[in-house]
């Protein structure tokens, strides 16, 4: 209840520059004053377009398709991988078959295997993203993540019977762990960052919500549909399908723009639109907040 609304929303959407200045004064601990420039009566701002209008689709339609589709495809692969880890580990002999253990032994074996995967791949993947996202950029990290997920899935699936041999099980586990590493040092981190950066302030939360909802739809496909399909088609074909899904995610990543080093206004095009209004109208029609 004490957290203020973001200054961008308050100033650009709610059009309350005074409140935006007051909120930012508290956050930045400096004195700010708002300066409101007059708008011409009936003048339309360049970014006053609604969701799914022709102008929105021409400027951001492909971006929304990119963020929604990549999140959807990622969650199919990521959630299905997590849920049938125990089946894969049993199939290659890394943990005993369920029928040979009692309930406590099975829980312990699965938990130990999943903990090792998390400690040596999933968690470090996030660390790498945090360290490098502003150096490599969102686009390169996401593209790289999908690429290596695809590569390792096919490397596990095509010579699958080779990996089931006792001497090759550790190699399988290492490569399977790398799919999780590059998921988190890749699209599992960037798919929720990018939609928060590339859309106009008025529509940013809505477009992020659409992208996130697409991701959760993918999670349901992975958690339910794919889980049952894996029982029917086996581990090898399941890995091939996950490789194809990761490859599609790599292709759809090309619809997502790079936002590294750019402000939210630059990414959404709001700066260009306002500058266009200034040139055409002879005066600027936006709200500014200045440090006093």
C-alpha positions in Angstrom: 0.0 0.0 0.0 3.0 2.3 0.5 4.6 1.6 -2.8 4.0 4.5 -5.3 3.0 4.0 -8.9 5.8 4.3 -11.4 6.5 7.9 -12.5 6.2 6.9 -16.2 2.7 5.7 -15.7 1.7 8.6 -13.4 3.0 11.2 -15.8 2.4 9.6 -19.2 -0.8 7.6 -18.6 -2.5 9.2 -15.6 -1.2 12.6 -16.8 -0.5 13.7 -13.2 2.9 15.3 -13.4 2.7 16.8 -10.0 2.2 13.4 -8.3 4.9 11.9 -10.5 7.3 14.5 -9.3 6.3 14.0 -5.7 6.7 10.2 -5.9 10.1 10.5 -7.6 11.3 13.0 -5.0 10.8 10.3 -2.4 12.5 7.6 -4.4 15.5 9.7 -5.6 15.7 11.8 -2.4 16.1 15.0 -4.4 13.7 17.9 -5.0 11.8 17.6 -8.3 9.3 20.0 -9.8 7.0 19.3 -12.7 6.8 21.5 -15.7 3.7 21.1 -17.8 3.7 22.4 -21.3 0.4 23.4 -22.9 -1.2 21.0 -25.3 -3.3 22.3 -28.1 -7.0 21.6 -27.7 -8.0 18.5 -29.5 -4.4 17.6 -30.3 -3.7 13.9 -30.5 -0.5 12.5 -29.3 1.5 10.3 -31.6 1.4 7.4 -29.2 -2.4 7.5 -28.4 -3.3 4.2 -30.0 -5.1 1.3 -28.4 -4.2 -2.3 -28.1 -4.5 -4.4 -31.3 -5.3 -1.3 -33.4 -3.7 -1.0 -36.8 -1.0 1.4 -35.6 -0.2 -0.9 -32.6 0.1 -3.9 -34.9 2.3 -2.1 -37.4 4.7 -0.9 -34.7 4.5 -3.7 -32.0 2.5 -6.6 -33.4 5.6 -8.6 -34.4 7.2 -7.8 -31.1 4.2 -9.1 -29.2 4.1 -12.2 -31.3 7.8 -12.7 -30.6 7.6 -12.3 -26.8 4.4 -14.4 -26.5 5.6 -17.2 -28.8 9.1 -17.5 -27.3 7.7 -17.6 -23.7 5.1 -20.2 -24.8 7.7 -22.5 -26.5 10.2 -22.1 -23.7 7.7 -23.2 -21.0 6.6 -26.3 -23.0 10.3 -27.4 -23.0 11.2 -26.2 -19.5 8.3 -27.6 -17.6 8.1 -30.9 -19.4 11.9 -31.3 -18.8 11.4 -30.7 -15.1 8.5 -33.0 -14.7 9.9 -36.0 -16.5 13.4 -35.8 -15.0 12.7 -38.8 -12.9 11.7 -40.9 -15.9 14.9 -39.9 -17.8 17.1 -40.7 -14.8 15.5 -44.0 -14.4 15.7 -44.8 -18.1 19.4 -44.3 -18.2 20.0 -46.0 -14.9 21.2 -43.0 -12.9 18.6 -43.7 -10.2 17.0 -47.1 -9.6 13.6 -48.1 -11.1 10.7 -47.0 -9.0 9.5 -50.5 -8.5 12.8 -51.5 -6.8 12.4 -48.8 -4.1 10.0 -47.9 -1.3 8.4 -44.5 -1.2 11.1 -42.8 1.0 13.9 -44.2 -1.1 12.3 -43.0 -4.3 11.7 -39.5 -2.9 15.3 -39.3 -1.7 16.8 -40.5 -5.0 14.8 -38.2 -7.1 15.3 -35.2 -4.8 19.1 -35.8 -4.7 19.3 -36.0 -8.5 17.2 -32.9 -9.0 19.2 -31.0 -6.4 22.4 -31.8 -8.1 21.0 -30.6 -11.4 19.8 -27.3 -9.8 23.1 -26.7 -8.0 25.3 -27.2 -11.0 23.2 -26.0 -13.9 19.9 -24.2 -13.1 21.1 -21.8 -10.4 24.5 -20.9 -12.1 22.6 -20.2 -15.3 20.8 -17.4 -13.6 24.0 -16.1 -12.2 25.5 -15.9 -15.6 22.5 -14.0 -16.9 22.6 -11.5 -14.1 26.3 -10.9 -14.7 26.2 -10.6 -18.5 22.7 -9.4 -19.6 23.8 -5.8 -19.9 27.1 -6.8 -21.6 25.8 -9.4 -24.1 22.3 -8.1 -24.5 18.9 -9.8 -24.1 18.6 -10.9 -27.8 22.0 -12.6 -27.9 21.4 -14.4 -24.6 18.0 -15.6 -25.6 19.2 -16.7 -29.1 22.2 -18.5 -27.6 20.0 -20.2 -24.9 17.6 -21.6 -27.4 20.4 -22.7 -29.8 22.2 -24.7 -27.1 19.0 -26.2 -25.8 18.3 -27.4 -29.3 21.8 -28.6 -29.8 22.0 -30.6 -26.6 18.4 -32.0 -27.0 19.3 -33.5 -30.4 22.7 -34.6 -29.2 20.9 -36.6 -26.5 18.1 -37.9 -28.6 19.7 -39.0 -31.8 22.3 -41.4 -30.3 20.0 -42.0 -27.3 20.8 -45.7 -27.0 24.5 -44.8 -26.7 23.7 -42.8 -23.6 21.9 -45.6 -21.9 25.0 -47.7 -21.7 26.4 -47.8 -18.1 29.7 -46.1 -19.0 28.0 -43.2 -20.7 25.4 -42.3 -18.1 27.4 -39.5 -16.5 27.9 -37.9 -20.0 24.1 -38.0 -20.5 23.5 -36.3 -17.1 26.1 -33.6 -17.9 24.6 -32.8 -21.3 21.1 -32.9 -19.9 22.2 -30.5 -17.1 23.5 -28.1 -19.8 20.0 -27.8 -21.3 18.9 -26.4 -17.9 22.0 -24.2 -17.7 21.3 -22.6 -21.1 17.6 -22.4 -20.4 18.4 -20.1 -17.4 21.4 -18.5 -19.1 18.9 -17.9 -21.9 15.2 -17.6 -22.5 14.0 -18.6 -19.0 15.5 -15.3 -17.9 15.0 -13.0 -20.9 11.4 -13.9 -21.8 10.1 -12.1 -18.7 12.6 -9.2 -19.0 12.1 -8.2 -22.6 8.3 -7.6 -22.5 8.8 -5.2 -19.7 11.1 -3.0 -21.8 9.9 -2.8 -25.4 6.2 -1.7 -25.3 4.7 1.8 -24.7 4.0 2.8 -21.1 0.2 2.7 -21.5 0.3 -0.9 -22.8 3.4 -2.3 -21.2 1.7 -4.2 -18.4 -1.0 -5.5 -20.7 1.5 -6.8 -23.3 3.7 -8.3 -20.6 0.6 -10.0 -19.2 -0.3 -11.4 -22.6 3.2 -12.7 -23.0 3.2 -14.3 -19.5 -0.2 -15.9 -20.1 1.2 -17.4 -23.3 4.0 -18.8 -21.2 1.6 -20.3 -18.7 -0.3 -21.9 -21.6 2.9 -23.5 -22.7 3.5 -24.7 -19.1 0.1 -26.4 -19.1 1.0 -28.1 -22.4 4.3 -29.2 -21.0 2.9 -30.3 -17.6 -0.1 -32.2 -18.8 -0.3 -32.9 -22.5 3.4 -33.6 -23.0 3.7 -35.6 -19.8 1.2 -38.1 -21.0 2.6 -38.1 -24.5 6.0 -39.0 -23.2 4.7 -42.1 -21.6 3.3 -43.2 -25.0 6.2 -42.3 -27.3 9.2 -42.8 -25.0 12.1 -40.7 -23.9 14.0 -40.6 -27.2 11.1 -39.2 -29.2 10.2 -36.8 -26.4 13.7 -35.3 -26.5 13.5 -34.9 -30.3 10.2 -33.0 -29.9 11.7 -30.8 -27.2 14.6 -30.1 -29.6 12.2 -29.0 -32.3 10.3 -26.8 -29.8 13.6 -25.2 -28.8 14.5 -24.6 -32.4 11.2 -22.9 -33.0 11.9 -20.7 -30.0 15.2 -19.7 -31.6 13.5 -18.7 -34.8 10.8 -16.7 -33.1 13.5 -14.9 -31.1 14.3 -13.0 -34.3 11.0 -11.1 -33.9 12.2 -9.7 -30.5 14.3 -6.4 -30.7 17.4 -5.8 -28.6 16.8 -3.4 -25.7 20.3 -3.3 -24.2 21.5 0.2 -23.4 18.2 1.9 -24.5 15.7 3.7 -22.4 12.1 2.5 -22.2 11.0 5.5 -24.3 13.5 4.7 -27.0 12.4 1.1 -27.2 8.7 1.8 -27.3 9.2 4.6 -29.9 7.6 7.2 -27.6 10.5 9.6 -28.0 10.3 9.6 -31.8 6.5 10.0 -31.7 6.8 13.0 -29.3 9.5 14.6 -31.5 7.3 14.1 -34.5 4.5 15.9 -32.8 6.8 18.7 -31.8 7.9 19.2 -35.5 4.4 19.0 -36.9 2.6 21.0 -34.2 5.2 23.7 -33.7 5.4 23.0 -29.9 5.9 20.1 -27.6 2.9 18.6 -25.9 4.3 16.4 -23.2 4.9 16.6 -19.5 8.4 17.1 -18.1 9.7 16.6 -14.6 12.8 18.7 -13.7 15.2 18.5 -10.9 14.8 21.7 -8.8 
